[in-house]
Amino acid sequence: MKRKENRLRVITLLFIVSGLVFIGCKKKEDITVQQAAQPKVATKPNVPVQKQPSSAKGTASGVMNYDFKNKKDPFKAFLMPTEPSASKAKTVKARTSELLPIQNYDVSKFTVSGIITGLKENKALIIDPTGKGYVVRQGMLIGNNDGRITRISPSSIEISEQFRDDSGHVKKRKIVLPLAKKK
């Protein structure tokens, strides 16, 4: 019995709420709201403000034209590169700090500790006079005379150097570093 009464109450409540929603959603007629008269705010007298100087020159059409004549180029180098003179061109190339450590010693000072023969290319382990080891490949620079590794065979490394002799002629020299014997 209570259940039926509760159902009846819920159904009637739903009808009342839906009726109120239906009435509230109808088109409203224009309702004019009269605004209360607002008090007038006292205006301050206009004081002329100093105009800010602009670095841009404006035109009448609204397009801004910028004047870059007095500005320096941010991409221009600070120091202008100098061209080498004829006397400097004859001297030996100046060493840079970008040299590899294996380019600081004479080629004959290196010892070949091991050679790896592979499918693609051969590699070798050389040891400099201080005891550091380096893995080298064909084509790498070695030695203080800009020697280039030309060939790595299973028993030795061939290095070709180009240097200037006392008379100024360019000479080629081949140096063969054999694989060190087992102790």
mmCIF file of the C-alpha atoms, coordinates in Angstrom:
data_MODEL
# 
_entry.id   MODEL 
# 
loop_
_atom_site.group_PDB 
_atom_site.id 
_atom_site.type_symbol 
_atom_site.label_atom_id 
_atom_site.label_alt_id 
_atom_site.label_comp_id 
_atom_site.label_asym_id 
_atom_site.label_entity_id 
_atom_site.label_seq_id 
_atom_site.pdbx_PDB_ins_code 
_atom_site.Cartn_x 
_atom_site.Cartn_y 
_atom_site.Cartn_z 
_atom_site.occupancy 
_atom_site.B_iso_or_equiv 
_atom_site.pdbx_formal_charge 
_atom_site.auth_seq_id 
_atom_site.auth_comp_id 
_atom_site.auth_asym_id 
_atom_site.auth_atom_id 
_atom_site.pdbx_PDB_model_num 
ATOM 1   C CA . MET A 1 1   ? 0.000   0.000   0.000   1.00 0.00 ? 1   MET A CA 1 
ATOM 2   C CA . LYS A 1 2   ? 2.776   2.389   0.889   1.00 0.00 ? 2   LYS A CA 1 
ATOM 3   C CA . ARG A 1 3   ? 4.497   1.596   -2.375  1.00 0.00 ? 3   ARG A CA 1 
ATOM 4   C CA . LYS A 1 4   ? 1.475   2.653   -4.392  1.00 0.00 ? 4   LYS A CA 1 
ATOM 5   C CA . GLU A 1 5   ? 1.205   5.892   -2.429  1.00 0.00 ? 5   GLU A CA 1 
ATOM 6   C CA . ASN A 1 6   ? 4.894   6.615   -2.971  1.00 0.00 ? 6   ASN A CA 1 
ATOM 7   C CA . ARG A 1 7   ? 4.555   5.927   -6.695  1.00 0.00 ? 7   ARG A CA 1 
ATOM 8   C CA . LEU A 1 8   ? 1.563   8.217   -6.898  1.00 0.00 ? 8   LEU A CA 1 
ATOM 9   C CA . ARG A 1 9   ? 3.436   10.990  -5.122  1.00 0.00 ? 9   ARG A CA 1 
ATOM 10  C CA . VAL A 1 10  ? 6.460   10.608  -7.404  1.00 0.00 ? 10  VAL A CA 1 
ATOM 11  C CA . ILE A 1 11  ? 4.309   10.655  -10.545 1.00 0.00 ? 11  ILE A CA 1 
ATOM 12  C CA . THR A 1 12  ? 2.388   13.738  -9.456  1.00 0.00 ? 12  THR A CA 1 
ATOM 13  C CA . LEU A 1 13  ? 5.625   15.471  -8.504  1.00 0.00 ? 13  LEU A CA 1 
ATOM 14  C CA . LEU A 1 14  ? 7.047   14.709  -11.976 1.00 0.00 ? 14  LEU A CA 1 
ATOM 15  C CA . PHE A 1 15  ? 3.951   16.136  -13.652 1.00 0.00 ? 15  PHE A CA 1 
ATOM 16  C CA . ILE A 1 16  ? 4.166   19.309  -11.593 1.00 0.00 ? 16  ILE A CA 1 
ATOM 17  C CA . VAL A 1 17  ? 7.892   19.781  -12.320 1.00 0.00 ? 17  VAL A CA 1 
ATOM 18  C CA . SER A 1 18  ? 7.450   19.102  -16.044 1.00 0.00 ? 18  SER A CA 1 
ATOM 19  C CA . GLY A 1 19  ? 4.540   21.552  -16.156 1.00 0.00 ? 19  GLY A CA 1 
ATOM 20  C CA . LEU A 1 20  ? 6.625   24.250  -14.492 1.00 0.00 ? 20  LEU A CA 1 
ATOM 21  C CA . VAL A 1 21  ? 9.487   23.614  -16.911 1.00 0.00 ? 21  VAL A CA 1 
ATOM 22  C CA . PHE A 1 22  ? 7.092   23.765  -19.865 1.00 0.00 ? 22  PHE A CA 1 
ATOM 23  C CA . ILE A 1 23  ? 5.627   27.063  -18.669 1.00 0.00 ? 23  ILE A CA 1 
ATOM 24  C CA . GLY A 1 24  ? 9.078   28.492  -17.948 1.00 0.00 ? 24  GLY A CA 1 
ATOM 25  C CA . CYS A 1 25  ? 10.380  27.633  -21.425 1.00 0.00 ? 25  CYS A CA 1 
ATOM 26  C CA . LYS A 1 26  ? 7.708   29.547  -23.344 1.00 0.00 ? 26  LYS A CA 1 
ATOM 27  C CA . LYS A 1 27  ? 8.733   32.624  -25.285 1.00 0.00 ? 27  LYS A CA 1 
ATOM 28  C CA . LYS A 1 28  ? 8.890   35.601  -23.052 1.00 0.00 ? 28  LYS A CA 1 
ATOM 29  C CA . GLU A 1 29  ? 7.493   38.889  -24.096 1.00 0.00 ? 29  GLU A CA 1 
ATOM 30  C CA . ASP A 1 30  ? 9.803   41.872  -24.025 1.00 0.00 ? 30  ASP A CA 1 
ATOM 31  C CA . ILE A 1 31  ? 10.082  42.995  -20.482 1.00 0.00 ? 31  ILE A CA 1 
ATOM 32  C CA . THR A 1 32  ? 11.541  46.429  -20.104 1.00 0.00 ? 32  THR A CA 1 
ATOM 33  C CA . VAL A 1 33  ? 13.616  47.008  -17.084 1.00 0.00 ? 33  VAL A CA 1 
ATOM 34  C CA . GLN A 1 34  ? 13.961  50.561  -16.057 1.00 0.00 ? 34  GLN A CA 1 
ATOM 35  C CA . GLN A 1 35  ? 17.431  51.380  -15.009 1.00 0.00 ? 35  GLN A CA 1 
ATOM 36  C CA . ALA A 1 36  ? 17.910  53.521  -12.009 1.00 0.00 ? 36  ALA A CA 1 
ATOM 37  C CA . ALA A 1 37  ? 19.364  56.877  -12.806 1.00 0.00 ? 37  ALA A CA 1 
ATOM 38  C CA . GLN A 1 38  ? 23.112  56.596  -12.353 1.00 0.00 ? 38  GLN A CA 1 
ATOM 39  C CA . PRO A 1 39  ? 24.896  59.489  -10.734 1.00 0.00 ? 39  PRO A CA 1 
ATOM 40  C CA . LYS A 1 40  ? 27.211  61.346  -13.102 1.00 0.00 ? 40  LYS A CA 1 
ATOM 41  C CA . VAL A 1 41  ? 30.917  60.952  -12.443 1.00 0.00 ? 41  VAL A CA 1 
ATOM 42  C CA . ALA A 1 42  ? 32.910  64.133  -12.405 1.00 0.00 ? 42  ALA A CA 1 
ATOM 43  C CA . THR A 1 43  ? 35.280  64.111  -15.348 1.00 0.00 ? 43  THR A CA 1 
ATOM 44  C CA . LYS A 1 44  ? 38.846  65.236  -14.962 1.00 0.00 ? 44  LYS A CA 1 
ATOM 45  C CA . PRO A 1 45  ? 40.048  67.984  -17.213 1.00 0.00 ? 45  PRO A CA 1 
ATOM 46  C CA . ASN A 1 46  ? 42.167  66.655  -20.114 1.00 0.00 ? 46  ASN A CA 1 
ATOM 47  C CA . VAL A 1 47  ? 45.827  67.366  -19.499 1.00 0.00 ? 47  VAL A CA 1 
ATOM 48  C CA . PRO A 1 48  ? 48.001  67.075  -22.600 1.00 0.00 ? 48  PRO A CA 1 
ATOM 49  C CA . VAL A 1 49  ? 50.435  64.184  -22.312 1.00 0.00 ? 49  VAL A CA 1 
ATOM 50  C CA . GLN A 1 50  ? 53.906  64.364  -23.810 1.00 0.00 ? 50  GLN A CA 1 
ATOM 51  C CA . LYS A 1 51  ? 54.054  62.253  -26.946 1.00 0.00 ? 51  LYS A CA 1 
ATOM 52  C CA . GLN A 1 52  ? 56.508  59.329  -26.785 1.00 0.00 ? 52  GLN A CA 1 
ATOM 53  C CA . PRO A 1 53  ? 59.188  59.366  -29.467 1.00 0.00 ? 53  PRO A CA 1 
ATOM 54  C CA . SER A 1 54  ? 59.034  56.362  -31.780 1.00 0.00 ? 54  SER A CA 1 
ATOM 55  C CA . SER A 1 55  ? 61.883  54.667  -33.621 1.00 0.00 ? 55  SER A CA 1 
ATOM 56  C CA . ALA A 1 56  ? 59.508  53.774  -36.433 1.00 0.00 ? 56  ALA A CA 1 
ATOM 57  C CA . LYS A 1 57  ? 58.285  56.238  -38.993 1.00 0.00 ? 57  LYS A CA 1 
ATOM 58  C CA . GLY A 1 58  ? 54.563  55.875  -39.611 1.00 0.00 ? 58  GLY A CA 1 
ATOM 59  C CA . THR A 1 59  ? 52.840  56.741  -42.843 1.00 0.00 ? 59  THR A CA 1 
ATOM 60  C CA . ALA A 1 60  ? 49.323  57.954  -43.433 1.00 0.00 ? 60  ALA A CA 1 
ATOM 61  C CA . SER A 1 61  ? 48.211  54.565  -44.721 1.00 0.00 ? 61  SER A CA 1 
ATOM 62  C CA . GLY A 1 62  ? 49.070  52.872  -41.425 1.00 0.00 ? 62  GLY A CA 1 
ATOM 63  C CA . VAL A 1 63  ? 52.009  50.867  -42.797 1.00 0.00 ? 63  VAL A CA 1 
ATOM 64  C CA . MET A 1 64  ? 55.120  51.113  -40.645 1.00 0.00 ? 64  MET A CA 1 
ATOM 65  C CA . ASN A 1 65  ? 58.441  51.818  -42.348 1.00 0.00 ? 65  ASN A CA 1 
ATOM 66  C CA . TYR A 1 66  ? 61.532  51.116  -40.269 1.00 0.00 ? 66  TYR A CA 1 
ATOM 67  C CA . ASP A 1 67  ? 64.782  52.976  -40.713 1.00 0.00 ? 67  ASP A CA 1 
ATOM 68  C CA . PHE A 1 68  ? 67.756  50.583  -40.498 1.00 0.00 ? 68  PHE A CA 1 
ATOM 69  C CA . LYS A 1 69  ? 70.410  52.934  -41.847 1.00 0.00 ? 69  LYS A CA 1 
ATOM 70  C CA . ASN A 1 70  ? 71.922  53.634  -38.435 1.00 0.00 ? 70  ASN A CA 1 
ATOM 71  C CA . LYS A 1 71  ? 71.664  50.056  -37.160 1.00 0.00 ? 71  LYS A CA 1 
ATOM 72  C CA . LYS A 1 72  ? 74.554  47.607  -37.360 1.00 0.00 ? 72  LYS A CA 1 
ATOM 73  C CA . ASP A 1 73  ? 74.183  44.229  -39.066 1.00 0.00 ? 73  ASP A CA 1 
ATOM 74  C CA . PRO A 1 74  ? 73.888  41.512  -36.362 1.00 0.00 ? 74  PRO A CA 1 
ATOM 75  C CA . PHE A 1 75  ? 75.104  38.810  -38.762 1.00 0.00 ? 75  PHE A CA 1 
ATOM 76  C CA . LYS A 1 76  ? 78.286  40.570  -39.834 1.00 0.00 ? 76  LYS A CA 1 
ATOM 77  C CA . ALA A 1 77  ? 81.513  39.157  -38.380 1.00 0.00 ? 77  ALA A CA 1 
ATOM 78  C CA . PHE A 1 78  ? 83.323  41.275  -35.792 1.00 0.00 ? 78  PHE A CA 1 
ATOM 79  C CA . LEU A 1 79  ? 86.736  40.493  -37.255 1.00 0.00 ? 79  LEU A CA 1 
ATOM 80  C CA . MET A 1 80  ? 87.239  40.603  -40.981 1.00 0.00 ? 80  MET A CA 1 
ATOM 81  C CA . PRO A 1 81  ? 89.184  37.579  -42.280 1.00 0.00 ? 81  PRO A CA 1 
ATOM 82  C CA . THR A 1 82  ? 92.527  38.475  -43.773 1.00 0.00 ? 82  THR A CA 1 
ATOM 83  C CA . GLU A 1 83  ? 93.820  36.830  -46.903 1.00 0.00 ? 83  GLU A CA 1 
ATOM 84  C CA . PRO A 1 84  ? 97.179  35.091  -46.534 1.00 0.00 ? 84  PRO A CA 1 
ATOM 85  C CA . SER A 1 85  ? 100.057 36.837  -48.229 1.00 0.00 ? 85  SER A CA 1 
ATOM 86  C CA . ALA A 1 86  ? 102.411 35.119  -50.668 1.00 0.00 ? 86  ALA A CA 1 
ATOM 87  C CA . SER A 1 87  ? 105.164 34.743  -48.067 1.00 0.00 ? 87  SER A CA 1 
ATOM 88  C CA . LYS A 1 88  ? 102.831 33.051  -45.604 1.00 0.00 ? 88  LYS A CA 1 
ATOM 89  C CA . ALA A 1 89  ? 101.548 30.636  -48.243 1.00 0.00 ? 89  ALA A CA 1 
ATOM 90  C CA . LYS A 1 90  ? 105.023 29.150  -48.637 1.00 0.00 ? 90  LYS A CA 1 
ATOM 91  C CA . THR A 1 91  ? 105.374 28.316  -44.955 1.00 0.00 ? 91  THR A CA 1 
ATOM 92  C CA . VAL A 1 92  ? 104.245 25.018  -43.511 1.00 0.00 ? 92  VAL A CA 1 
ATOM 93  C CA . LYS A 1 93  ? 100.590 24.809  -42.484 1.00 0.00 ? 93  LYS A CA 1 
ATOM 94  C CA . ALA A 1 94  ? 99.994  26.184  -39.017 1.00 0.00 ? 94  ALA A CA 1 
ATOM 95  C CA . ARG A 1 95  ? 98.924  23.612  -36.487 1.00 0.00 ? 95  ARG A CA 1 
ATOM 96  C CA . THR A 1 96  ? 95.482  24.046  -35.029 1.00 0.00 ? 96  THR A CA 1 
ATOM 97  C CA . SER A 1 97  ? 94.112  22.894  -31.722 1.00 0.00 ? 97  SER A CA 1 
ATOM 98  C CA . GLU A 1 98  ? 91.830  20.441  -33.549 1.00 0.00 ? 98  GLU A CA 1 
ATOM 99  C CA . LEU A 1 99  ? 94.604  17.901  -34.112 1.00 0.00 ? 99  LEU A CA 1 
ATOM 100 C CA . LEU A 1 100 ? 94.093  14.365  -32.938 1.00 0.00 ? 100 LEU A CA 1 
ATOM 101 C CA . PRO A 1 101 ? 96.456  13.089  -30.237 1.00 0.00 ? 101 PRO A CA 1 
ATOM 102 C CA . ILE A 1 102 ? 97.985  10.636  -32.729 1.00 0.00 ? 102 ILE A CA 1 
ATOM 103 C CA . GLN A 1 103 ? 99.102  13.598  -34.851 1.00 0.00 ? 103 GLN A CA 1 
ATOM 104 C CA . ASN A 1 104 ? 101.456 14.906  -32.156 1.00 0.00 ? 104 ASN A CA 1 
ATOM 105 C CA . TYR A 1 105 ? 104.171 12.236  -32.496 1.00 0.00 ? 105 TYR A CA 1 
ATOM 106 C CA . ASP A 1 106 ? 106.477 11.028  -35.245 1.00 0.00 ? 106 ASP A CA 1 
ATOM 107 C CA . VAL A 1 107 ? 105.135 7.988   -37.122 1.00 0.00 ? 107 VAL A CA 1 
ATOM 108 C CA . SER A 1 108 ? 108.186 5.876   -36.302 1.00 0.00 ? 108 SER A CA 1 
ATOM 109 C CA . LYS A 1 109 ? 107.457 6.237   -32.552 1.00 0.00 ? 109 LYS A CA 1 
ATOM 110 C CA . PHE A 1 110 ? 104.198 4.244   -32.792 1.00 0.00 ? 110 PHE A CA 1 
ATOM 111 C CA . THR A 1 111 ? 104.019 0.480   -32.292 1.00 0.00 ? 111 THR A CA 1 
ATOM 112 C CA . VAL A 1 112 ? 101.358 -1.762  -33.818 1.00 0.00 ? 112 VAL A CA 1 
ATOM 113 C CA . SER A 1 113 ? 99.840  -3.871  -31.062 1.00 0.00 ? 113 SER A CA 1 
ATOM 114 C CA . GLY A 1 114 ? 97.152  -5.684  -33.028 1.00 0.00 ? 114 GLY A CA 1 
ATOM 115 C CA . ILE A 1 115 ? 95.408  -5.876  -36.380 1.00 0.00 ? 115 ILE A CA 1 
ATOM 116 C CA . ILE A 1 116 ? 91.778  -6.842  -36.890 1.00 0.00 ? 116 ILE A CA 1 
ATOM 117 C CA . THR A 1 117 ? 90.899  -8.128  -40.335 1.00 0.00 ? 117 THR A CA 1 
ATOM 118 C CA . GLY A 1 118 ? 87.187  -7.884  -41.017 1.00 0.00 ? 118 GLY A CA 1 
ATOM 119 C CA . LEU A 1 119 ? 84.723  -8.269  -43.828 1.00 0.00 ? 119 LEU A CA 1 
ATOM 120 C CA . LYS A 1 120 ? 84.346  -4.559  -44.613 1.00 0.00 ? 120 LYS A CA 1 
ATOM 121 C CA . GLU A 1 121 ? 87.673  -3.052  -43.617 1.00 0.00 ? 121 GLU A CA 1 
ATOM 122 C CA . ASN A 1 122 ? 90.735  -3.777  -41.547 1.00 0.00 ? 122 ASN A CA 1 
ATOM 123 C CA . LYS A 1 123 ? 91.453  -1.942  -38.314 1.00 0.00 ? 123 LYS A CA 1 
ATOM 124 C CA . ALA A 1 124 ? 94.603  -1.734  -36.250 1.00 0.00 ? 124 ALA A CA 1 
ATOM 125 C CA . LEU A 1 125 ? 95.461  -0.943  -32.653 1.00 0.00 ? 125 LEU A CA 1 
ATOM 126 C CA . ILE A 1 126 ? 98.479  1.339   -32.373 1.00 0.00 ? 126 ILE A CA 1 
ATOM 127 C CA . ILE A 1 127 ? 100.153 2.537   -29.194 1.00 0.00 ? 127 ILE A CA 1 
ATOM 128 C CA . ASP A 1 128 ? 101.748 5.984   -28.926 1.00 0.00 ? 128 ASP A CA 1 
ATOM 129 C CA . PRO A 1 129 ? 104.975 6.703   -26.976 1.00 0.00 ? 129 PRO A CA 1 
ATOM 130 C CA . THR A 1 130 ? 103.013 7.553   -23.805 1.00 0.00 ? 130 THR A CA 1 
ATOM 131 C CA . GLY A 1 131 ? 101.282 4.156   -23.816 1.00 0.00 ? 131 GLY A CA 1 
ATOM 132 C CA . LYS A 1 132 ? 97.817  5.173   -25.012 1.00 0.00 ? 132 LYS A CA 1 
ATOM 133 C CA . GLY A 1 133 ? 96.162  2.923   -27.567 1.00 0.00 ? 133 GLY A CA 1 
ATOM 134 C CA . TYR A 1 134 ? 94.186  4.053   -30.599 1.00 0.00 ? 134 TYR A CA 1 
ATOM 135 C CA . VAL A 1 135 ? 92.111  2.104   -33.107 1.00 0.00 ? 135 VAL A CA 1 
ATOM 136 C CA . VAL A 1 136 ? 92.867  3.337   -36.625 1.00 0.00 ? 136 VAL A CA 1 
ATOM 137 C CA . ARG A 1 137 ? 91.377  2.677   -40.057 1.00 0.00 ? 137 ARG A CA 1 
ATOM 138 C CA . GLN A 1 138 ? 92.573  3.145   -43.592 1.00 0.00 ? 138 GLN A CA 1 
ATOM 139 C CA . GLY A 1 139 ? 92.543  6.826   -44.608 1.00 0.00 ? 139 GLY A CA 1 
ATOM 140 C CA . MET A 1 140 ? 93.071  8.278   -41.116 1.00 0.00 ? 140 MET A CA 1 
ATOM 141 C CA . LEU A 1 141 ? 95.772  10.876  -40.449 1.00 0.00 ? 141 LEU A CA 1 
ATOM 142 C CA . ILE A 1 142 ? 98.668  9.894   -38.208 1.00 0.00 ? 142 ILE A CA 1 
ATOM 143 C CA . GLY A 1 143 ? 101.956 11.501  -37.226 1.00 0.00 ? 143 GLY A CA 1 
ATOM 144 C CA . ASN A 1 144 ? 103.178 15.078  -37.079 1.00 0.00 ? 144 ASN A CA 1 
ATOM 145 C CA . ASN A 1 145 ? 103.899 15.212  -40.849 1.00 0.00 ? 145 ASN A CA 1 
ATOM 146 C CA . ASP A 1 146 ? 100.251 14.567  -41.798 1.00 0.00 ? 146 ASP A CA 1 
ATOM 147 C CA . GLY A 1 147 ? 100.824 10.948  -42.728 1.00 0.00 ? 147 GLY A CA 1 
ATOM 148 C CA . ARG A 1 148 ? 97.844  9.018   -44.053 1.00 0.00 ? 148 ARG A CA 1 
ATOM 149 C CA . ILE A 1 149 ? 97.258  5.311   -43.479 1.00 0.00 ? 149 ILE A CA 1 
ATOM 150 C CA . THR A 1 150 ? 97.115  3.838   -46.980 1.00 0.00 ? 150 THR A CA 1 
ATOM 151 C CA . ARG A 1 151 ? 96.883  0.123   -46.260 1.00 0.00 ? 151 ARG A CA 1 
ATOM 152 C CA . ILE A 1 152 ? 96.353  -2.224  -43.324 1.00 0.00 ? 152 ILE A CA 1 
ATOM 153 C CA . SER A 1 153 ? 97.532  -5.747  -44.068 1.00 0.00 ? 153 SER A CA 1 
ATOM 154 C CA . PRO A 1 154 ? 97.386  -8.707  -41.653 1.00 0.00 ? 154 PRO A CA 1 
ATOM 155 C CA . SER A 1 155 ? 101.055 -8.184  -40.741 1.00 0.00 ? 155 SER A CA 1 
ATOM 156 C CA . SER A 1 156 ? 101.713 -4.416  -41.059 1.00 0.00 ? 156 SER A CA 1 
ATOM 157 C CA . ILE A 1 157 ? 100.426 -0.875  -41.592 1.00 0.00 ? 157 ILE A CA 1 
ATOM 158 C CA . GLU A 1 158 ? 101.582 1.282   -44.519 1.00 0.00 ? 158 GLU A CA 1 
ATOM 159 C CA . ILE A 1 159 ? 101.652 5.051   -44.031 1.00 0.00 ? 159 ILE A CA 1 
ATOM 160 C CA . SER A 1 160 ? 102.470 7.631   -46.712 1.00 0.00 ? 160 SER A CA 1 
ATOM 161 C CA . GLU A 1 161 ? 103.737 11.071  -45.718 1.00 0.00 ? 161 GLU A CA 1 
ATOM 162 C CA . GLN A 1 162 ? 104.193 14.186  -47.819 1.00 0.00 ? 162 GLN A CA 1 
ATOM 163 C CA . PHE A 1 163 ? 106.756 16.663  -46.565 1.00 0.00 ? 163 PHE A CA 1 
ATOM 164 C CA . ARG A 1 164 ? 109.001 19.452  -47.822 1.00 0.00 ? 164 ARG A CA 1 
ATOM 165 C CA . ASP A 1 165 ? 112.719 18.873  -47.806 1.00 0.00 ? 165 ASP A CA 1 
ATOM 166 C CA . ASP A 1 166 ? 115.382 21.545  -47.228 1.00 0.00 ? 166 ASP A CA 1 
ATOM 167 C CA . SER A 1 167 ? 115.247 22.735  -50.839 1.00 0.00 ? 167 SER A CA 1 
ATOM 168 C CA . GLY A 1 168 ? 111.434 23.202  -50.662 1.00 0.00 ? 168 GLY A CA 1 
ATOM 169 C CA . HIS A 1 169 ? 110.474 20.265  -52.868 1.00 0.00 ? 169 HIS A CA 1 
ATOM 170 C CA . VAL A 1 170 ? 107.501 18.119  -51.830 1.00 0.00 ? 170 VAL A CA 1 
ATOM 171 C CA . LYS A 1 171 ? 108.608 14.546  -51.208 1.00 0.00 ? 171 LYS A CA 1 
ATOM 172 C CA . LYS A 1 172 ? 106.586 11.393  -50.539 1.00 0.00 ? 172 LYS A CA 1 
ATOM 173 C CA . ARG A 1 173 ? 107.759 8.809   -48.082 1.00 0.00 ? 173 ARG A CA 1 
ATOM 174 C CA . LYS A 1 174 ? 106.250 5.393   -47.306 1.00 0.00 ? 174 LYS A CA 1 
ATOM 175 C CA . ILE A 1 175 ? 106.617 4.042   -43.803 1.00 0.00 ? 175 ILE A CA 1 
ATOM 176 C CA . VAL A 1 176 ? 105.761 0.453   -42.884 1.00 0.00 ? 176 VAL A CA 1 
ATOM 177 C CA . LEU A 1 177 ? 104.965 -0.302  -39.240 1.00 0.00 ? 177 LEU A CA 1 
ATOM 178 C CA . PRO A 1 178 ? 105.136 -4.079  -38.665 1.00 0.00 ? 178 PRO A CA 1 
ATOM 179 C CA . LEU A 1 179 ? 102.956 -5.917  -36.176 1.00 0.00 ? 179 LEU A CA 1 
ATOM 180 C CA . ALA A 1 180 ? 104.819 -6.305  -32.867 1.00 0.00 ? 180 ALA A CA 1 
ATOM 181 C CA . LYS A 1 181 ? 106.046 -9.819  -32.038 1.00 0.00 ? 181 LYS A CA 1 
ATOM 182 C CA . LYS A 1 182 ? 104.428 -11.710 -29.166 1.00 0.00 ? 182 LYS A CA 1 
ATOM 183 C CA . LYS A 1 183 ? 106.444 -11.712 -25.961 1.00 0.00 ? 183 LYS A CA 1 
# 
